Amino acid sequence: MNIASGIPKFFPIAMIQQHDSDYVRDDTMFIKIMVDFSNLPKMLLPFALNLHPGLPTHVQQQMIEQESQRRQDSMVTITSSTSPTVSQGTCG
């Protein structure tokens, strides 16, 4: 366990330190990162990607949920204020 960050050990350091390692070449470490945004609406991607990366994950998720709710509420407000009203006129 990496005590400083609480992240469990997931890759042996000996594999990284090997002379012919595929992960380190010319003092550069190659890391593959996979990110899954499939459950995040596209309209929220710019907001989510601009959050401070130092914030804890649960705080980022809460902020994204709040922004999503705010946008849904504003869409309801816009829809209700722009919907045409039917006036009852008299024909005579």
N, CA, C and O atoms as a CHARMM CRD file, in Angstrom:
* protein
*
  368
    1    1 MET  N      0.85400  -1.17900   0.00000 PROA 1      0.00000
    2    1 MET  CA     0.00000   0.00000   0.00000 PROA 1      0.00000
    3    1 MET  C      0.89500   1.23500   0.00000 PROA 1      0.00000
    4    1 MET  O      1.84300   1.32600   0.78000 PROA 1      0.00000
    5    2 ASN  N      0.58800   2.16900  -0.87000 PROA 2      0.00000
    6    2 ASN  CA     1.28100   3.45000  -0.88100 PROA 2      0.00000
    7    2 ASN  C      0.66700   4.28900   0.23300 PROA 2      0.00000
    8    2 ASN  O     -0.41800   4.84600   0.06800 PROA 2      0.00000
    9    3 ILE  N      1.34600   4.37800   1.34600 PROA 3      0.00000
   10    3 ILE  CA     0.79400   5.01000   2.53400 PROA 3      0.00000
   11    3 ILE  C      0.48800   6.49000   2.30200 PROA 3      0.00000
   12    3 ILE  O     -0.49700   7.00100   2.83500 PROA 3      0.00000
   13    4 ALA  N      1.29900   7.17600   1.52900 PROA 4      0.00000
   14    4 ALA  CA     1.11500   8.61200   1.32400 PROA 4      0.00000
   15    4 ALA  C     -0.21200   8.92800   0.65900 PROA 4      0.00000
   16    4 ALA  O     -0.85200   9.91700   1.01600 PROA 4      0.00000
   17    5 SER  N     -0.64000   8.12300  -0.28900 PROA 5      0.00000
   18    5 SER  CA    -1.87200   8.43900  -1.00700 PROA 5      0.00000
   19    5 SER  C     -2.99200   7.44800  -0.76100 PROA 5      0.00000
   20    5 SER  O     -4.12800   7.69400  -1.16800 PROA 5      0.00000
   21    6 GLY  N     -2.70300   6.33400  -0.10600 PROA 6      0.00000
   22    6 GLY  CA    -3.73000   5.34100   0.15100 PROA 6      0.00000
   23    6 GLY  C     -4.02900   4.46400  -1.04300 PROA 6      0.00000
   24    6 GLY  O     -5.01400   3.72600  -1.02900 PROA 6      0.00000
   25    7 ILE  N     -3.20900   4.52400  -2.07400 PROA 7      0.00000
   26    7 ILE  CA    -3.43000   3.72700  -3.27800 PROA 7      0.00000
   27    7 ILE  C     -2.71600   2.38900  -3.12000 PROA 7      0.00000
   28    7 ILE  O     -1.52200   2.36600  -2.82100 PROA 7      0.00000
   29    8 PRO  N     -3.41800   1.27900  -3.31200 PROA 8      0.00000
   30    8 PRO  CA    -2.75300  -0.01900  -3.18700 PROA 8      0.00000
   31    8 PRO  C     -1.71000  -0.21400  -4.28200 PROA 8      0.00000
   32    8 PRO  O     -1.83200   0.33200  -5.37900 PROA 8      0.00000
   33    9 LYS  N     -0.69900  -0.99100  -3.97000 PROA 9      0.00000
   34    9 LYS  CA     0.35400  -1.27400  -4.94100 PROA 9      0.00000
   35    9 LYS  C     -0.24900  -2.06500  -6.09400 PROA 9      0.00000
   36    9 LYS  O     -0.88200  -3.09600  -5.87100 PROA 9      0.00000
   37   10 PHE  N     -0.06300  -1.60000  -7.30700 PROA 10     0.00000
   38   10 PHE  CA    -0.67700  -2.26500  -8.45100 PROA 10     0.00000
   39   10 PHE  C      0.33500  -2.70800  -9.50100 PROA 10     0.00000
   40   10 PHE  O     -0.03400  -3.40200 -10.44900 PROA 10     0.00000
   41   11 PHE  N      1.60200  -2.32500  -9.35600 PROA 11     0.00000
   42   11 PHE  CA     2.60800  -2.68800 -10.34700 PROA 11     0.00000
   43   11 PHE  C      3.95600  -2.80300  -9.64200 PROA 11     0.00000
   44   11 PHE  O      4.36100  -1.86600  -8.95400 PROA 11     0.00000
   45   12 PRO  N      4.65300  -3.90800  -9.79000 PROA 12     0.00000
   46   12 PRO  CA     5.93400  -4.08400  -9.09500 PROA 12     0.00000
   47   12 PRO  C      6.98700  -3.08500  -9.58100 PROA 12     0.00000
   48   12 PRO  O      7.20800  -2.94100 -10.78300 PROA 12     0.00000
   49   13 ILE  N      7.62600  -2.40700  -8.64700 PROA 13     0.00000
   50   13 ILE  CA     8.65600  -1.42200  -8.99000 PROA 13     0.00000
   51   13 ILE  C      9.82900  -2.07100  -9.71800 PROA 13     0.00000
   52   13 ILE  O     10.50300  -1.41600 -10.51500 PROA 13     0.00000
   53   14 ALA  N     10.07500  -3.33800  -9.45400 PROA 14     0.00000
   54   14 ALA  CA    11.18800  -4.03900 -10.11200 PROA 14     0.00000
   55   14 ALA  C     10.99900  -4.08200 -11.62700 PROA 14     0.00000
   56   14 ALA  O     11.97900  -4.03300 -12.37000 PROA 14     0.00000
   57   15 MET  N      9.76300  -4.17200 -12.09000 PROA 15     0.00000
   58   15 MET  CA     9.50800  -4.19300 -13.53600 PROA 15     0.00000
   59   15 MET  C      9.81800  -2.84000 -14.17200 PROA 15     0.00000
   60   15 MET  O     10.24300  -2.77500 -15.32600 PROA 15     0.00000
   61   16 ILE  N      9.60900  -1.78300 -13.43300 PROA 16     0.00000
   62   16 ILE  CA     9.90100  -0.44500 -13.95300 PROA 16     0.00000
   63   16 ILE  C     11.40500  -0.19900 -13.96900 PROA 16     0.00000
   64   16 ILE  O     11.92200   0.45400 -14.87600 PROA 16     0.00000
   65   17 GLN  N     12.09900  -0.71800 -12.97300 PROA 17     0.00000
   66   17 GLN  CA    13.52800  -0.45900 -12.82800 PROA 17     0.00000
   67   17 GLN  C     14.41000  -1.35300 -13.69700 PROA 17     0.00000
   68   17 GLN  O     15.62800  -1.17000 -13.71100 PROA 17     0.00000
   69   18 GLN  N     13.84300  -2.30100 -14.41200 PROA 18     0.00000
   70   18 GLN  CA    14.64300  -3.16900 -15.28000 PROA 18     0.00000
   71   18 GLN  C     15.33800  -2.33600 -16.35800 PROA 18     0.00000
   72   18 GLN  O     14.80500  -1.33200 -16.83000 PROA 18     0.00000
   73   19 HSD  N     16.52400  -2.77200 -16.73200 PROA 19     0.00000
   74   19 HSD  CA    17.31200  -2.03800 -17.73200 PROA 19     0.00000
   75   19 HSD  C     16.60000  -1.97700 -19.09000 PROA 19     0.00000
   76   19 HSD  O     16.64900  -0.94700 -19.76200 PROA 19     0.00000
   77   20 ASP  N     15.95000  -3.05100 -19.49200 PROA 20     0.00000
   78   20 ASP  CA    15.27800  -3.09900 -20.79900 PROA 20     0.00000
   79   20 ASP  C     13.75400  -2.97800 -20.65900 PROA 20     0.00000
   80   20 ASP  O     13.00500  -3.61300 -21.40200 PROA 20     0.00000
   81   21 SER  N     13.31100  -2.17000 -19.71700 PROA 21     0.00000
   82   21 SER  CA    11.88200  -2.03100 -19.44400 PROA 21     0.00000
   83   21 SER  C     11.14600  -1.39500 -20.62600 PROA 21     0.00000
   84   21 SER  O     11.64300  -0.45900 -21.25200 PROA 21     0.00000
   85   22 ASP  N      9.96100  -1.91700 -20.91700 PROA 22     0.00000
   86   22 ASP  CA     9.10900  -1.32500 -21.95500 PROA 22     0.00000
   87   22 ASP  C      8.41400  -0.06100 -21.45400 PROA 22     0.00000
   88   22 ASP  O      7.85800   0.70100 -22.24500 PROA 22     0.00000
   89   23 TYR  N      8.44600   0.15700 -20.15000 PROA 23     0.00000
   90   23 TYR  CA     7.72700   1.27700 -19.55600 PROA 23     0.00000
   91   23 TYR  C      8.58800   2.52200 -19.38900 PROA 23     0.00000
   92   23 TYR  O      8.05700   3.62500 -19.26100 PROA 23     0.00000
   93   24 VAL  N      9.91500   2.36200 -19.38700 PROA 24     0.00000
   94   24 VAL  CA    10.82100   3.50400 -19.22200 PROA 24     0.00000
   95   24 VAL  C     11.87200   3.46400 -20.31900 PROA 24     0.00000
   96   24 VAL  O     12.58000   2.47100 -20.48700 PROA 24     0.00000
   97   25 ARG  N     11.95900   4.55600 -21.05700 PROA 25     0.00000
   98   25 ARG  CA    12.98300   4.69300 -22.10100 PROA 25     0.00000
   99   25 ARG  C     13.51500   6.12300 -22.06500 PROA 25     0.00000
  100   25 ARG  O     12.74000   7.08000 -22.03900 PROA 25     0.00000
  101   26 ASP  N     14.82700   6.26200 -22.06400 PROA 26     0.00000
  102   26 ASP  CA    15.48000   7.58100 -22.06100 PROA 26     0.00000
  103   26 ASP  C     14.91200   8.49100 -20.97000 PROA 26     0.00000
  104   26 ASP  O     14.57800   9.64800 -21.22400 PROA 26     0.00000
  105   27 ASP  N     14.81100   7.95900 -19.77500 PROA 27     0.00000
  106   27 ASP  CA    14.31000   8.70200 -18.60700 PROA 27     0.00000
  107   27 ASP  C     12.88500   9.22400 -18.79600 PROA 27     0.00000
  108   27 ASP  O     12.50600  10.22100 -18.18200 PROA 27     0.00000
  109   28 THR  N     12.10400   8.56700 -19.62800 PROA 28     0.00000
  110   28 THR  CA    10.70200   8.92000 -19.83400 PROA 28     0.00000
  111   28 THR  C      9.84900   7.70200 -19.52500 PROA 28     0.00000
  112   28 THR  O     10.10200   6.61100 -20.03500 PROA 28     0.00000
  113   29 MET  N      8.83800   7.89100 -18.68800 PROA 29     0.00000
  114   29 MET  CA     7.95800   6.78200 -18.33100 PROA 29     0.00000
  115   29 MET  C      6.69700   6.84400 -19.18800 PROA 29     0.00000
  116   29 MET  O      6.08500   7.90200 -19.32900 PROA 29     0.00000
  117   30 PHE  N      6.31900   5.71400 -19.75500 PROA 30     0.00000
  118   30 PHE  CA     5.12800   5.61500 -20.58900 PROA 30     0.00000
  119   30 PHE  C      4.00300   4.98900 -19.77700 PROA 30     0.00000
  120   30 PHE  O      4.13700   3.88300 -19.25300 PROA 30     0.00000
  121   31 ILE  N      2.90800   5.70300 -19.68200 PROA 31     0.00000
  122   31 ILE  CA     1.76100   5.24800 -18.90800 PROA 31     0.00000
  123   31 ILE  C      0.53300   5.32400 -19.79900 PROA 31     0.00000
  124   31 ILE  O      0.30400   6.34100 -20.45300 PROA 31     0.00000
  125   32 LYS  N     -0.25200   4.26600 -19.83200 PROA 32     0.00000
  126   32 LYS  CA    -1.49800   4.26100 -20.59000 PROA 32     0.00000
  127   32 LYS  C     -2.63000   4.63700 -19.63600 PROA 32     0.00000
  128   32 LYS  O     -2.77300   4.05500 -18.56000 PROA 32     0.00000
  129   33 ILE  N     -3.42000   5.60800 -20.04400 PROA 33     0.00000
  130   33 ILE  CA    -4.53800   6.06900 -19.23300 PROA 33     0.00000
  131   33 ILE  C     -5.81500   5.89500 -20.03400 PROA 33     0.00000
  132   33 ILE  O     -5.89200   6.29200 -21.19700 PROA 33     0.00000
  133   34 MET  N     -6.80600   5.30400 -19.40900 PROA 34     0.00000
  134   34 MET  CA    -8.11100   5.13800 -20.05400 PROA 34     0.00000
  135   34 MET  C     -9.14000   5.91200 -19.23400 PROA 34     0.00000
  136   34 MET  O     -9.23600   5.73300 -18.02000 PROA 34     0.00000
  137   35 VAL  N     -9.90400   6.77000 -19.90300 PROA 35     0.00000
  138   35 VAL  CA   -10.90300   7.59900 -19.24400 PROA 35     0.00000
  139   35 VAL  C    -12.26400   7.25400 -19.81700 PROA 35     0.00000
  140   35 VAL  O    -12.42300   7.14700 -21.03300 PROA 35     0.00000
  141   36 ASP  N    -13.24000   7.08000 -18.94600 PROA 36     0.00000
  142   36 ASP  CA   -14.58500   6.70200 -19.37700 PROA 36     0.00000
  143   36 ASP  C    -15.56800   7.82200 -19.03100 PROA 36     0.00000
  144   36 ASP  O    -15.87300   8.05200 -17.86000 PROA 36     0.00000
  145   37 PHE  N    -16.05900   8.51000 -20.05700 PROA 37     0.00000
  146   37 PHE  CA   -17.04900   9.56100 -19.87000 PROA 37     0.00000
  147   37 PHE  C    -18.42700   9.11500 -20.34800 PROA 37     0.00000
  148   37 PHE  O    -19.28900   9.95800 -20.59800 PROA 37     0.00000
  149   38 SER  N    -18.65200   7.82500 -20.47900 PROA 38     0.00000
  150   38 SER  CA   -19.89000   7.32900 -21.08000 PROA 38     0.00000
  151   38 SER  C    -21.13500   7.68800 -20.27400 PROA 38     0.00000
  152   38 SER  O    -22.21200   7.83000 -20.85300 PROA 38     0.00000
  153   39 ASN  N    -21.01800   7.83800 -18.96300 PROA 39     0.00000
  154   39 ASN  CA   -22.20500   8.15900 -18.17300 PROA 39     0.00000
  155   39 ASN  C    -22.34700   9.66000 -17.91200 PROA 39     0.00000
  156   39 ASN  O    -23.20400  10.07500 -17.13200 PROA 39     0.00000
  157   40 LEU  N    -21.51000  10.47400 -18.56200 PROA 40     0.00000
  158   40 LEU  CA   -21.56400  11.91500 -18.39100 PROA 40     0.00000
  159   40 LEU  C    -22.10100  12.55600 -19.66700 PROA 40     0.00000
  160   40 LEU  O    -21.53800  12.34700 -20.74100 PROA 40     0.00000
  161   41 PRO  N    -23.18300  13.33600 -19.56900 PROA 41     0.00000
  162   41 PRO  CA   -23.71600  13.98700 -20.77500 PROA 41     0.00000
  163   41 PRO  C    -22.66500  14.88700 -21.42600 PROA 41     0.00000
  164   41 PRO  O    -21.86600  15.52400 -20.74000 PROA 41     0.00000
  165   42 LYS  N    -22.67900  14.92900 -22.75600 PROA 42     0.00000
  166   42 LYS  CA   -21.67900  15.70700 -23.49300 PROA 42     0.00000
  167   42 LYS  C    -21.70800  17.18000 -23.12300 PROA 42     0.00000
  168   42 LYS  O    -20.67300  17.84700 -23.14700 PROA 42     0.00000
  169   43 MET  N    -22.88800  17.69400 -22.78000 PROA 43     0.00000
  170   43 MET  CA   -22.97500  19.11200 -22.44100 PROA 43     0.00000
  171   43 MET  C    -22.24000  19.43500 -21.13400 PROA 43     0.00000
  172   43 MET  O    -21.90900  20.59500 -20.89000 PROA 43     0.00000
  173   44 LEU  N    -21.98100  18.42900 -20.29300 PROA 44     0.00000
  174   44 LEU  CA   -21.28200  18.65600 -19.03300 PROA 44     0.00000
  175   44 LEU  C    -19.77900  18.40000 -19.11700 PROA 44     0.00000
  176   44 LEU  O    -19.05400  18.67600 -18.16100 PROA 44     0.00000
  177   45 LEU  N    -19.30500  17.87800 -20.24100 PROA 45     0.00000
  178   45 LEU  CA   -17.87600  17.58200 -20.37100 PROA 45     0.00000
  179   45 LEU  C    -16.98800  18.80700 -20.14100 PROA 45     0.00000
  180   45 LEU  O    -16.03100  18.71000 -19.37300 PROA 45     0.00000
  181   46 PRO  N    -17.26100  19.96200 -20.77300 PROA 46     0.00000
  182   46 PRO  CA   -16.39500  21.12300 -20.53000 PROA 46     0.00000
  183   46 PRO  C    -16.36300  21.52200 -19.05300 PROA 46     0.00000
  184   46 PRO  O    -15.30900  21.87000 -18.52000 PROA 46     0.00000
  185   47 PHE  N    -17.52000  21.46900 -18.40000 PROA 47     0.00000
  186   47 PHE  CA   -17.57400  21.80000 -16.97300 PROA 47     0.00000
  187   47 PHE  C    -16.72800  20.82000 -16.16900 PROA 47     0.00000
  188   47 PHE  O    -15.92100  21.23200 -15.33500 PROA 47     0.00000
  189   48 ALA  N    -16.91100  19.52400 -16.41600 PROA 48     0.00000
  190   48 ALA  CA   -16.20600  18.48800 -15.65500 PROA 48     0.00000
  191   48 ALA  C    -14.69800  18.55700 -15.88100 PROA 48     0.00000
  192   48 ALA  O    -13.92300  18.37000 -14.94300 PROA 48     0.00000
  193   49 LEU  N    -14.28100  18.82000 -17.10400 PROA 49     0.00000
  194   49 LEU  CA   -12.85300  18.84600 -17.40700 PROA 49     0.00000
  195   49 LEU  C    -12.15900  20.10300 -16.89200 PROA 49     0.00000
  196   49 LEU  O    -10.93100  20.14300 -16.81300 PROA 49     0.00000
  197   50 ASN  N    -12.93300  21.12600 -16.54300 PROA 50     0.00000
  198   50 ASN  CA   -12.35100  22.35500 -16.00400 PROA 50     0.00000
  199   50 ASN  C    -12.33900  22.39100 -14.48100 PROA 50     0.00000
  200   50 ASN  O    -11.87400  23.36800 -13.89400 PROA 50     0.00000
  201   51 LEU  N    -12.84100  21.34500 -13.83100 PROA 51     0.00000
  202   51 LEU  CA   -12.77900  21.29400 -12.37500 PROA 51     0.00000
  203   51 LEU  C    -11.33100  21.10800 -11.93200 PROA 51     0.00000
  204   51 LEU  O    -10.52600  20.50100 -12.63900 PROA 51     0.00000
  205   52 HSD  N    -11.02000  21.62700 -10.78100 PROA 52     0.00000
  206   52 HSD  CA    -9.65300  21.51600 -10.25700 PROA 52     0.00000
  207   52 HSD  C     -9.33900  20.04600  -9.98300 PROA 52     0.00000
  208   52 HSD  O    -10.05700  19.39500  -9.22400 PROA 52     0.00000
  209   53 PRO  N     -8.27700  19.51400 -10.59100 PROA 53     0.00000
  210   53 PRO  CA    -7.96500  18.09200 -10.42100 PROA 53     0.00000
  211   53 PRO  C     -7.54600  17.72600  -9.00500 PROA 53     0.00000
  212   53 PRO  O     -7.51200  16.54400  -8.66200 PROA 53     0.00000
  213   54 GLY  N     -7.22600  18.71100  -8.18000 PROA 54     0.00000
  214   54 GLY  CA    -6.83900  18.43200  -6.80100 PROA 54     0.00000
  215   54 GLY  C     -8.01800  18.17600  -5.88400 PROA 54     0.00000
  216   54 GLY  O     -7.84400  17.71600  -4.75600 PROA 54     0.00000
  217   55 LEU  N     -9.22900  18.47500  -6.36700 PROA 55     0.00000
  218   55 LEU  CA   -10.41200  18.22100  -5.54400 PROA 55     0.00000
  219   55 LEU  C    -10.63600  16.72000  -5.41300 PROA 55     0.00000
  220   55 LEU  O    -10.39200  15.97400  -6.36100 PROA 55     0.00000
  221   56 PRO  N    -11.09300  16.27400  -4.25500 PROA 56     0.00000
  222   56 PRO  CA   -11.41100  14.84700  -4.11700 PROA 56     0.00000
  223   56 PRO  C    -12.49100  14.43700  -5.11900 PROA 56     0.00000
  224   56 PRO  O    -13.32500  15.25000  -5.51500 PROA 56     0.00000
  225   57 THR  N    -12.46200  13.17900  -5.51600 PROA 57     0.00000
  226   57 THR  CA   -13.39200  12.67700  -6.53100 PROA 57     0.00000
  227   57 THR  C    -14.84000  12.89300  -6.12100 PROA 57     0.00000
  228   57 THR  O    -15.66100  13.30000  -6.94300 PROA 57     0.00000
  229   58 HSD  N    -15.16400  12.62400  -4.85700 PROA 58     0.00000
  230   58 HSD  CA   -16.56000  12.76700  -4.43000 PROA 58     0.00000
  231   58 HSD  C    -17.01600  14.22600  -4.50500 PROA 58     0.00000
  232   58 HSD  O    -18.19200  14.48600  -4.76000 PROA 58     0.00000
  233   59 VAL  N    -16.11900  15.17100  -4.29000 PROA 59     0.00000
  234   59 VAL  CA   -16.46100  16.59000  -4.40000 PROA 59     0.00000
  235   59 VAL  C    -16.68800  16.94800  -5.86500 PROA 59     0.00000
  236   59 VAL  O    -17.63700  17.66300  -6.18600 PROA 59     0.00000
  237   60 GLN  N    -15.82600  16.45700  -6.75800 PROA 60     0.00000
  238   60 GLN  CA   -16.00700  16.70100  -8.18700 PROA 60     0.00000
  239   60 GLN  C    -17.34200  16.13100  -8.65700 PROA 60     0.00000
  240   60 GLN  O    -18.06900  16.78900  -9.40100 PROA 60     0.00000
  241   61 GLN  N    -17.67000  14.90900  -8.22800 PROA 61     0.00000
  242   61 GLN  CA   -18.93200  14.28400  -8.63200 PROA 61     0.00000
  243   61 GLN  C    -20.12000  15.08800  -8.12600 PROA 61     0.00000
  244   61 GLN  O    -21.10700  15.25800  -8.84300 PROA 61     0.00000
  245   62 GLN  N    -20.03100  15.58500  -6.89300 PROA 62     0.00000
  246   62 GLN  CA   -21.11700  16.38800  -6.33900 PROA 62     0.00000
  247   62 GLN  C    -21.27900  17.69300  -7.12400 PROA 62     0.00000
  248   62 GLN  O    -22.40300  18.11300  -7.39800 PROA 62     0.00000
  249   63 MET  N    -20.17200  18.33100  -7.48600 PROA 63     0.00000
  250   63 MET  CA   -20.24000  19.57000  -8.25700 PROA 63     0.00000
  251   63 MET  C    -20.83500  19.32200  -9.64200 PROA 63     0.00000
  252   63 MET  O    -21.59500  20.15000 -10.14300 PROA 63     0.00000
  253   64 ILE  N    -20.50000  18.20300 -10.25800 PROA 64     0.00000
  254   64 ILE  CA   -21.05800  17.85500 -11.56900 PROA 64     0.00000
  255   64 ILE  C    -22.55600  17.61800 -11.45300 PROA 64     0.00000
  256   64 ILE  O    -23.32100  18.06500 -12.30700 PROA 64     0.00000
  257   65 GLU  N    -22.98200  16.91800 -10.40200 PROA 65     0.00000
  258   65 GLU  CA   -24.41600  16.68400 -10.19100 PROA 65     0.00000
  259   65 GLU  C    -25.15500  17.99800  -9.96900 PROA 65     0.00000
  260   65 GLU  O    -26.25000  18.18800 -10.49800 PROA 65     0.00000
  261   66 GLN  N    -24.56500  18.91200  -9.19200 PROA 66     0.00000
  262   66 GLN  CA   -25.19000  20.21200  -8.95100 PROA 66     0.00000
  263   66 GLN  C    -25.30400  21.01500 -10.24100 PROA 66     0.00000
  264   66 GLN  O    -26.32900  21.65000 -10.49000 PROA 66     0.00000
  265   67 GLU  N    -24.26400  20.98900 -11.05800 PROA 67     0.00000
  266   67 GLU  CA   -24.29500  21.70500 -12.33900 PROA 67     0.00000
  267   67 GLU  C    -25.34200  21.10200 -13.26600 PROA 67     0.00000
  268   67 GLU  O    -26.05300  21.82900 -13.95900 PROA 67     0.00000
  269   68 SER  N    -25.43800  19.78700 -13.27900 PROA 68     0.00000
  270   68 SER  CA   -26.44000  19.11100 -14.09900 PROA 68     0.00000
  271   68 SER  C    -27.84600  19.51800 -13.66500 PROA 68     0.00000
  272   68 SER  O    -28.69900  19.81400 -14.50200 PROA 68     0.00000
  273   69 GLN  N    -28.08200  19.53200 -12.35800 PROA 69     0.00000
  274   69 GLN  CA   -29.39500  19.92600 -11.83800 PROA 69     0.00000
  275   69 GLN  C    -29.68400  21.38600 -12.16200 PROA 69     0.00000
  276   69 GLN  O    -30.80900  21.72800 -12.52600 PROA 69     0.00000
  277   70 ARG  N    -28.67100  22.25700 -12.03300 PROA 70     0.00000
  278   70 ARG  CA   -28.85300  23.67800 -12.33900 PROA 70     0.00000
  279   70 ARG  C    -29.24700  23.87000 -13.80200 PROA 70     0.00000
  280   70 ARG  O    -30.12700  24.67100 -14.11800 PROA 70     0.00000
  281   71 ARG  N    -28.58200  23.12300 -14.69300 PROA 71     0.00000
  282   71 ARG  CA   -28.89100  23.23900 -16.12100 PROA 71     0.00000
  283   71 ARG  C    -30.28000  22.69600 -16.43000 PROA 71     0.00000
  284   71 ARG  O    -30.99700  23.26400 -17.25400 PROA 71     0.00000
  285   72 GLN  N    -30.66700  21.60500 -15.77900 PROA 72     0.00000
  286   72 GLN  CA   -32.01300  21.06400 -15.99200 PROA 72     0.00000
  287   72 GLN  C    -33.06300  22.05700 -15.51100 PROA 72     0.00000
  288   72 GLN  O    -34.07400  22.27100 -16.18000 PROA 72     0.00000
  289   73 ASP  N    -32.82100  22.66600 -14.34600 PROA 73     0.00000
  290   73 ASP  CA   -33.76000  23.65700 -13.81700 PROA 73     0.00000
  291   73 ASP  C    -33.86800  24.86100 -14.74200 PROA 73     0.00000
  292   73 ASP  O    -34.96400  25.38100 -14.95100 PROA 73     0.00000
  293   74 SER  N    -32.74400  25.31200 -15.29800 PROA 74     0.00000
  294   74 SER  CA   -32.79100  26.47200 -16.19000 PROA 74     0.00000
  295   74 SER  C    -33.50200  26.12500 -17.49700 PROA 74     0.00000
  296   74 SER  O    -34.17700  26.97700 -18.07500 PROA 74     0.00000
  297   75 MET  N    -33.36000  24.88000 -17.97200 PROA 75     0.00000
  298   75 MET  CA   -34.07900  24.46700 -19.18100 PROA 75     0.00000
  299   75 MET  C    -35.58100  24.43400 -18.92900 PROA 75     0.00000
  300   75 MET  O    -36.36100  24.81900 -19.80000 PROA 75     0.00000
  301   76 VAL  N    -35.99400  23.98100 -17.75600 PROA 76     0.00000
  302   76 VAL  CA   -37.41600  23.95800 -17.41300 PROA 76     0.00000
  303   76 VAL  C    -37.94900  25.38100 -17.34700 PROA 76     0.00000
  304   76 VAL  O    -39.04800  25.65900 -17.82700 PROA 76     0.00000
  305   77 THR  N    -37.17200  26.28300 -16.75400 PROA 77     0.00000
  306   77 THR  CA   -37.57800  27.68200 -16.65000 PROA 77     0.00000
  307   77 THR  C    -37.69700  28.31300 -18.03000 PROA 77     0.00000
  308   77 THR  O    -38.66800  29.01600 -18.31100 PROA 77     0.00000
  309   78 ILE  N    -36.71800  28.06900 -18.89000 PROA 78     0.00000
  310   78 ILE  CA   -36.74700  28.62200 -20.24800 PROA 78     0.00000
  311   78 ILE  C    -37.93200  28.05600 -21.02100 PROA 78     0.00000
  312   78 ILE  O    -38.63300  28.79600 -21.71100 PROA 78     0.00000
  313   79 THR  N    -38.15600  26.76100 -20.91100 PROA 79     0.00000
  314   79 THR  CA   -39.26100  26.11800 -21.62800 PROA 79     0.00000
  315   79 THR  C    -40.60200  26.65700 -21.16000 PROA 79     0.00000
  316   79 THR  O    -41.48000  26.93000 -21.97800 PROA 79     0.00000
  317   80 SER  N    -40.76800  26.81300 -19.84800 PROA 80     0.00000
  318   80 SER  CA   -42.05500  27.27800 -19.34000 PROA 80     0.00000
  319   80 SER  C    -42.28900  28.75300 -19.64700 PROA 80     0.00000
  320   80 SER  O    -43.43800  29.16500 -19.80500 PROA 80     0.00000
  321   81 SER  N    -41.23100  29.56100 -19.73600 PROA 81     0.00000
  322   81 SER  CA   -41.41500  30.98400 -20.02200 PROA 81     0.00000
  323   81 SER  C    -41.57100  31.26500 -21.51100 PROA 81     0.00000
  324   81 SER  O    -42.08400  32.32100 -21.88000 PROA 81     0.00000
  325   82 THR  N    -41.14300  30.34900 -22.37300 PROA 82     0.00000
  326   82 THR  CA   -41.25800  30.58400 -23.80900 PROA 82     0.00000
  327   82 THR  C    -42.40200  29.82100 -24.44900 PROA 82     0.00000
  328   82 THR  O    -42.67700  30.00400 -25.63500 PROA 82     0.00000
  329   83 SER  N    -43.07300  28.96800 -23.68700 PROA 83     0.00000
  330   83 SER  CA   -44.17700  28.22300 -24.29200 PROA 83     0.00000
  331   83 SER  C    -45.34000  29.17800 -24.53400 PROA 83     0.00000
  332   83 SER  O    -45.67000  29.99200 -23.67200 PROA 83     0.00000
  333   84 PRO  N    -45.95500  29.07800 -25.69900 PROA 84     0.00000
  334   84 PRO  CA   -47.04700  30.00300 -26.02700 PROA 84     0.00000
  335   84 PRO  C    -48.26400  29.73400 -25.15300 PROA 84     0.00000
  336   84 PRO  O    -48.58700  28.59300 -24.82400 PROA 84     0.00000
  337   85 THR  N    -48.92100  30.82100 -24.79200 PROA 85     0.00000
  338   85 THR  CA   -50.14700  30.67900 -24.01300 PROA 85     0.00000
  339   85 THR  C    -51.32400  30.78500 -24.96600 PROA 85     0.00000
  340   85 THR  O    -51.32400  31.58300 -25.90300 PROA 85     0.00000
  341   86 VAL  N    -52.29200  29.98800 -24.71200 PROA 86     0.00000
  342   86 VAL  CA   -53.48800  29.99100 -25.54700 PROA 86     0.00000
  343   86 VAL  C    -54.49100  30.93500 -24.90800 PROA 86     0.00000
  344   86 VAL  O    -54.89200  30.75400 -23.75800 PROA 86     0.00000
  345   87 SER  N    -54.88800  31.94600 -25.67000 PROA 87     0.00000
  346   87 SER  CA   -55.86400  32.88500 -25.12400 PROA 87     0.00000
  347   87 SER  C    -57.23900  32.54300 -25.67900 PROA 87     0.00000
  348   87 SER  O    -57.39300  32.18500 -26.84600 PROA 87     0.00000
  349   88 GLN  N    -58.19500  32.66100 -24.83500 PROA 88     0.00000
  350   88 GLN  CA   -59.57700  32.37500 -25.21800 PROA 88     0.00000
  351   88 GLN  C    -60.18400  33.66500 -25.76100 PROA 88     0.00000
  352   88 GLN  O    -60.43900  34.60800 -25.01200 PROA 88     0.00000
  353   89 GLY  N    -60.40400  33.69300 -27.03200 PROA 89     0.00000
  354   89 GLY  CA   -61.00100  34.87300 -27.64300 PROA 89     0.00000
  355   89 GLY  C    -62.48700  34.62700 -27.92100 PROA 89     0.00000
  356   89 GLY  O    -62.95300  33.48800 -27.93000 PROA 89     0.00000
  357   90 THR  N    -63.19000  35.68200 -28.13800 PROA 90     0.00000
  358   90 THR  CA   -64.61100  35.54500 -28.46200 PROA 90     0.00000
  359   90 THR  C    -64.81000  35.88700 -29.92200 PROA 90     0.00000
  360   90 THR  O    -64.26400  36.86600 -30.43200 PROA 90     0.00000
  361   91 CYS  N    -65.57900  35.08500 -30.56500 PROA 91     0.00000
  362   91 CYS  CA   -65.91800  35.34600 -31.95600 PROA 91     0.00000
  363   91 CYS  C    -67.29000  35.99400 -31.97500 PROA 91     0.00000
  364   91 CYS  O    -68.22500  35.53500 -31.31800 PROA 91     0.00000
  365   92 GLY  N    -67.38300  36.98800 -32.68300 PROA 92     0.00000
  366   92 GLY  CA   -68.67100  37.54400 -32.58600 PROA 92     0.00000
  367   92 GLY  C    -69.21700  38.15600 -33.70700 PROA 92     0.00000
  368   92 GLY  O    -70.34300  38.65200 -33.65300 PROA 92     0.00000
